[in-house]
Amino acid sequence: MNRSAEVTRKTAETDITVELSLEGRGTAAVRTGIGFLDHMLTLWARHGLFDITVEAQGDLYIDGHHTTEDTGIVLGQALNRALGDRQGIRRYGTAFVPMDEALAMVAVDISGRPFLVFDAALPAGRIGEFDTELVEEFLRALAVHAGLTLHVRLLAGKNAHHIVEAIFKALGRALAEASRIDERIAGVLSTKGTL
């Protein structure tokens, strides 16, 4: 099975293309113009064992908001397409990931009902040139456009870089678990018969 997708989105603010394969090896080629976001998406792919290519051009002369949010939108759309009809997927995934003093929990339901609960106060406003408030914006865009119920909770942490890294690693692992095919599941994992 080759569950993959390619999505391009062009606006007056950004031009973004994402290629995603759910049956990958964790390889990533990410160029958003935002170094920290590139780093987070690369480790997301590695820890989720997804293959991704991200090419993004955005109005970075303003700030990183549009590029970060729109990358979340396009990645969410690619994930939505790659998941297809959701037949046989486990649907739920949860991961706890430590990163030095930080500990993050991410739980995901590939439900078709977008929702984000983000309970992770970040101790710094910036990591390098990256605005930390954009972590929540990225995750919201991803959840909405992929049709995910997504819970993110910080259980421990003082260093903003470690916290965000733990979140993205946990997100990769939780999505890998939720999107995995289980041959025991006939149709979709829902008593309603649809997601």
C-alpha positions in Angstrom: 0.0 0.0 0.0 1.3 3.4 -0.9 -0.5 6.0 1.1 0.9 9.3 -0.2 -0.1 12.7 -1.4 1.2 15.9 -2.9 -0.5 19.2 -2.2 0.3 22.7 -3.4 -1.3 25.9 -2.1 -0.6 29.4 -3.4 -1.8 32.6 -1.9 -0.8 36.2 -2.0 1.3 35.4 1.2 2.7 31.9 0.6 3.5 29.3 -2.0 3.8 25.9 -0.4 4.2 22.3 -1.8 4.2 19.2 0.5 4.8 15.7 -0.6 4.0 13.1 2.1 4.3 9.3 2.3 2.9 7.5 5.3 4.9 4.4 4.5 8.2 6.0 4.7 11.6 5.6 6.5 11.6 9.0 8.1 13.4 11.0 5.4 12.8 14.7 5.1 13.7 17.5 2.8 12.3 20.7 4.3 12.9 24.2 3.2 10.5 26.8 4.6 12.9 29.6 5.2 12.3 29.2 8.9 15.2 27.2 10.4 13.5 26.1 13.5 10.3 25.0 11.7 12.5 23.0 9.3 14.2 21.3 12.2 10.8 20.5 13.9 9.3 19.0 10.7 12.4 17.0 10.0 12.3 15.4 13.4 8.5 14.9 13.1 9.1 12.9 10.0 12.0 10.9 11.4 10.1 9.9 14.6 6.9 9.2 12.7 8.7 7.4 10.0 7.0 9.5 7.4 8.8 10.7 4.2 8.2 14.4 3.5 9.3 17.1 1.1 8.3 20.6 2.0 9.1 23.6 -0.2 7.7 26.9 1.1 8.1 30.5 0.1 6.4 33.1 2.2 6.4 36.7 3.3 9.1 36.3 5.8 9.9 40.0 5.6 6.8 40.4 7.7 7.3 37.5 10.1 7.0 33.8 10.1 3.3 33.6 10.9 1.8 33.1 7.4 4.5 30.6 6.4 4.2 28.5 9.6 0.4 28.4 9.6 0.1 27.7 5.9 2.7 24.9 6.1 0.4 23.4 8.8 -2.6 23.8 6.4 -0.8 22.1 3.5 0.7 19.3 5.6 -2.8 18.7 7.1 -4.3 18.5 3.6 -1.6 16.1 2.5 -2.1 13.9 5.5 -5.9 14.0 4.9 -5.4 12.8 1.3 -2.8 10.2 2.1 -5.1 8.7 4.7 -7.7 8.2 2.0 -10.9 6.4 3.2 -9.3 5.5 6.6 -10.1 1.8 6.1 -8.3 -0.3 8.6 -6.4 2.4 10.5 -6.0 2.2 14.2 -7.4 5.7 14.5 -6.0 6.6 17.9 -2.4 7.2 18.9 -0.7 8.5 22.1 2.9 9.2 22.7 4.9 10.5 25.7 8.3 11.9 24.7 11.0 13.2 27.0 13.6 15.7 25.8 16.0 16.2 28.7 14.0 18.0 31.4 10.9 18.3 29.1 8.1 15.7 28.9 5.3 16.1 26.4 2.2 14.0 25.7 0.4 14.1 22.4 -2.8 12.1 21.8 -4.5 12.0 18.4 -7.8 10.7 17.1 -8.1 10.6 13.3 -11.8 11.3 13.7 -12.7 13.7 11.0 -13.7 16.1 13.8 -11.0 18.8 14.0 -10.2 20.0 17.5 -7.0 21.1 19.2 -6.4 21.3 23.0 -3.0 22.9 23.6 -1.9 22.9 27.2 1.7 23.8 26.9 2.9 27.1 28.3 6.1 28.0 26.6 8.7 29.8 28.9 10.1 31.9 26.1 8.6 34.1 23.4 11.2 33.2 20.8 13.5 30.3 19.9 16.1 31.9 17.7 14.0 33.8 15.1 10.9 31.6 15.7 7.9 33.0 17.6 6.9 30.2 20.0 3.2 31.2 19.8 3.3 29.8 16.2 3.6 26.2 17.6 -0.1 26.3 18.5 -1.0 28.0 15.2 0.8 25.3 13.3 -0.9 22.5 15.2 -4.3 24.1 14.9 -3.9 24.4 11.1 -2.7 20.8 10.9 -5.6 19.4 13.0 -8.3 21.3 11.1 -7.1 20.4 7.7 -6.2 16.7 8.5 -9.4 16.2 10.5 -7.7 15.4 13.7 -8.7 15.6 17.3 -5.4 16.6 18.8 -4.4 17.0 22.5 -1.0 18.4 23.4 0.0 18.5 27.1 3.3 19.6 28.6 4.0 17.5 31.7 7.4 19.0 32.5 9.9 21.4 31.0 11.8 24.6 31.4 13.7 25.0 28.1 11.5 26.2 25.2 13.5 24.4 22.5 13.4 21.1 24.4 9.6 21.5 25.0 8.7 22.1 21.4 11.0 19.4 20.2 9.3 16.9 22.6 5.9 18.0 21.2 6.9 17.5 17.6 8.5 14.1 18.3 5.5 13.0 20.2 3.2 14.2 17.4 5.2 12.1 14.9 5.0 9.0 17.1 1.3 9.4 17.9 0.3 10.0 14.2 2.4 7.0 13.2 0.4 4.8 15.7 -3.0 6.2 14.7 -2.4 6.0 11.0 -1.0 2.4 11.1 -3.1 -0.2 9.3 -4.4 -3.1 11.5 -5.6 -6.1 9.5 -8.0 -7.0 12.2 -10.0 -3.8 11.6 -12.8 -4.3 9.0 -13.8 -0.9 7.5 -13.2 2.0 9.8 -12.9 1.8 13.6 -16.2 3.3 14.5 -19.6 1.9 15.5 -21.2 4.5 13.2 -19.5 2.9 10.2 -17.9 6.1 9.1 -15.4 8.7 10.4 
